Structure formats: structure tokens, C-alpha cells
Amino acid sequence: MGTNRALKNLEHRILNRRRNLMNRYALALRMQDREMVQDSLVAMRRFNRKNPTVVITSKALKKSLKAWARVSGQAQHGIILSKNLRGLSGEVRFALQGRGSQVNERGGNFHLHR
């Protein structure tokens, strides 16, 4: 069982690193930070050499950038909510409006605290 857990942990670290590198590249492009773009490309090349079975291809980058654009268009006040829960934004803002209160989520229910 320990070997299986170790393998899954390694897989998780590698795939997270891959995703983080692609996200960093997308952010660099969005911020128009040429130095960060170049650093990201160097880091991705290094990642590809170390992990030839999960290389970051131009196709993967294009897909990632397309997803970034789609998700960014869904952001409300700087956050992304699940499609099914987007109505929460209005409910919480309405509950807080003019009260200077905080909302805490407990057991799936929102409680207003003053």
C-alpha cells in the first residue's frame, strides 16, 4: 500500500507542477510581462526534459490559454463560482448590504453575524 501511495503522490506533484507552469505562462501573457514569459518557457522546457511522458506541448498550451480566457469571462468580482452556485453572489451581497456584517458558512447554511 505504501508504494501505491508514493506513486500517486509523485503523479500528483508532477501534474500539479505541469499545471502551475502553464498557469504561470498564461498569467505572464495576460500581464504582458516578457521576462516572466521567457522564464516560464525556460521552466517548461526544463520540465519537459525531466518528464518526457507528460510534456507541455504547444497544443496543450493553446488549450490551457483558451480555458483561461473562458474561465476569466465567468469571474464575478474576481472569483469563479460553480455554475450551479453563481446565485450565491447576489444572496450574500444582499445579506451584507449596509450591515457591515460577516457571513459564515456552517453545515451548508449561511449565518449572518453582526
Phi, psi and omega per residue, in radians:
M1 nan -0.628 -3.136
G2 -1.094 -0.653 3.124
T3 -1.148 -0.749 3.123
N4 -1.067 -0.773 -3.137
R5 -1.095 -0.740 3.134
A6 -1.094 -0.726 3.117
L7 -1.122 -0.749 3.125
K8 -1.162 -0.655 3.092
N9 -1.107 -0.749 3.117
L10 -1.112 -0.782 3.096
E11 -1.014 -0.795 -3.130
H12 -1.059 -0.794 3.135
R13 -1.097 -0.748 -3.122
I14 -1.137 -0.825 -3.101
L15 -1.204 -0.611 3.052
N16 -1.131 -0.728 3.117
R17 -1.081 -0.760 3.123
R18 -1.038 -0.851 -3.127
R19 -1.111 -0.739 3.136
N20 -1.107 -0.668 3.110
L21 -1.127 -0.747 3.128
M22 -1.180 -0.657 3.098
N23 -1.153 -0.690 3.110
R24 -1.099 -0.722 3.110
Y25 -1.102 -0.785 3.125
A26 -1.074 -0.732 3.122
L27 -1.124 -0.728 3.121
A28 -1.060 -0.752 3.097
L29 -1.106 -0.775 -3.115
R30 -1.093 -0.661 -3.136
M31 -1.454 -0.092 -3.089
Q32 0.956 0.743 -3.136
D33 -1.731 1.686 -3.063
R34 -1.056 -0.684 -3.138
E35 -1.132 -0.733 3.124
M36 -1.170 -0.625 3.078
V37 -1.068 -0.849 -3.128
Q38 -1.104 -0.753 3.107
D39 -1.065 -0.693 3.134
S40 -1.132 -0.739 3.127
L41 -1.105 -0.723 3.108
V42 -1.102 -0.778 -3.140
A43 -1.118 -0.665 3.122
M44 -1.181 -0.682 3.093
R45 -1.090 -0.748 3.119
R46 -1.099 -0.767 3.096
F47 -1.030 -0.782 -3.116
N48 -1.081 -0.662 3.110
R49 -1.159 -0.679 -3.105
K50 -1.382 -0.395 -3.043
N51 -2.313 1.189 -3.035
P52 -1.135 -0.270 -3.135
T53 -1.523 -0.209 3.130
V54 -2.343 0.788 -3.097
V55 -1.060 2.651 3.051
I56 -1.572 1.871 -3.107
T57 -1.624 2.915 3.073
S58 -1.107 -0.600 3.098
K59 -1.105 -0.757 3.119
A60 -1.123 -0.692 3.112
L61 -1.126 -0.743 3.114
K62 -1.084 -0.734 3.116
K63 -1.112 -0.724 3.121
S64 -1.113 -0.765 3.135
L65 -1.131 -0.664 3.104
K66 -1.126 -0.736 3.112
A67 -1.132 -0.708 3.097
W68 -1.023 -0.793 -3.124
A69 -1.107 -0.750 -3.136
R70 -1.113 -0.830 -3.110
V71 -1.176 -0.681 3.119
S72 -1.059 -0.598 3.117
G73 -1.226 -0.301 -3.136
Q74 -1.659 -0.098 -3.094
A75 -1.178 2.409 3.068
Q76 -2.113 2.009 -3.139
H77 0.974 0.656 3.051
G78 1.499 0.051 3.112
I79 -2.247 2.741 3.098
I80 -1.897 2.175 3.060
L81 -1.927 2.648 3.042
S82 -0.934 2.495 -3.134
K83 -0.925 -0.676 -3.107
N84 -1.314 -0.244 -3.089
L85 -2.030 0.214 -3.098
R86 -1.092 -0.426 3.106
G87 -1.163 -0.329 3.128
L88 -1.042 -0.602 -3.117
S89 -0.955 -0.869 3.140
G90 -1.155 -0.695 -3.137
E91 -1.104 -0.786 -3.116
V92 -1.198 -0.745 3.132
R93 -1.101 -0.691 3.117
F94 -1.112 -0.757 -3.122
A95 -1.127 -0.581 -3.100
L96 -1.527 -0.296 -3.014
Q97 -0.948 2.065 3.041
G98 1.239 0.152 -3.085
R99 -1.907 -0.288 -3.070
G100 1.020 0.541 -3.060
S101 -1.717 2.994 3.049
Q102 -2.063 2.593 3.083
V103 -2.008 2.211 3.071
N104 -2.004 2.425 3.134
E105 -1.687 2.171 3.105
R106 -2.359 2.139 3.064
G107 1.004 0.571 3.102
G108 1.488 -0.062 3.131
N109 -1.992 2.526 3.113
F110 -1.648 2.328 3.125
H111 -2.088 2.280 -3.140
L112 -1.553 2.177 3.107
H113 -2.044 2.334 3.135
R114 -1.709 nan nan
